[in-house]
Amino acid sequence: MAGQVGLAGSVKVGNGVMMGGQVGIADHVQVGDGVALLAKSGLMDNAPAKTQWAGYPARTRIQWLRIEAALNELPDALKFLRQLERRLEELEKSLKPKSE
């Protein structure tokens, strides 16, 4: 257990659990044997044995890594979406029948 770890009431922690700094665990959560909680994780649900968790709220390490990777692409994706919206509006305007 590293520094600034906080465990709420009735938390059950298994054997060989590793907790990075500033990890927080909500009340009534069970942490299985051999679980790894990466730094600054906020565990809100039970963690099965031999799993790795990261982020807030904590997700499996693999899911957290995918989310972090997608966040890096978000600005470009939003820019592309706005361009598509403008093109769609222009297309819809060009397809409207002209009033006589």
N, C-alpha and C positions, 0 to 999 in steps of 0.2 A: 504494500500500500504506500503510494507516494504521498507527498504533502497535499493538504487542503482537500482530502477526500471526505465526502459527507454521506452518511448512511442514515436514512430516515427510520422511523420505528418499525419494528418487526421484520427487518430485512434478514434474510438467511443467506449466508455466504458459504459456499462449498470449499473444499480443500484445493490448494494450489491456485487460487484466484489471484490474478495480477491486476492492479488498478493504478493507472497513471495519475499524474497530478490533476487536481481539480475535478475529479470524477464525482458525480452525484447519483445516488440511487434513491428512487421514490419508495415510499412505505409499502410494506407487504410484498416486496419483490423477492424472488428466489434466484440466486445466482449459482449455477451448477459448478461442479468441480472443473478446474482447469480453464475457466473462462478468462479472457483477456479484455479489459476495458481500457481503450486508448485514452490519452489525456483529454480532458475537457468534455468527456462523454456524459450524457444524462440518460441513465437507464430508467425507463418507465415501466417496462414489462419484464417478465421472467426471462432469464437467459439460460438456455440449455447447456449442458456440459460441453466443454472443449469447443466453444465458439468464441469469435472475436467481434467486438462491438466498438463503434466509433460514432461521434457526432452528437448533436442535440436536436431533437430527441435521438437517442442511440438507435442505430440500425446495424445490421451485420456489416462487417468491415468491407466486404465486396460491394454491397449496395451503397455504402457511404462513399467509396472510391468512385463508383459510377456517377453518383450525384455530383460530387466535386468536379469530375471531368466535364460533365454536362454544363455545369455553371460557367466554366471557362468559355464555352461556346455560346452562351446565352446572348450576349450583346450582338453578335453577328446574326444569330437566328432571328432576333427581334427586328433587326434592320431588314433582313430578307422578307420577313412576314409583312412589314409595313410596305415594302415595295410591291409585294403581291397584292395587297389590299388596294393600293393606288391603281395598279394595272387592271384589277377586277372592276373597280369603279369606272375607269375609262371605257372598258369593254361594255359594261352594262349601259353606259350613256350612249355609246355608239349603236347599240342594238335596239334602243327604244324607238318606237315609231314616231316620226315627226308629226306634230299636230298641224292640221291645215288651217 
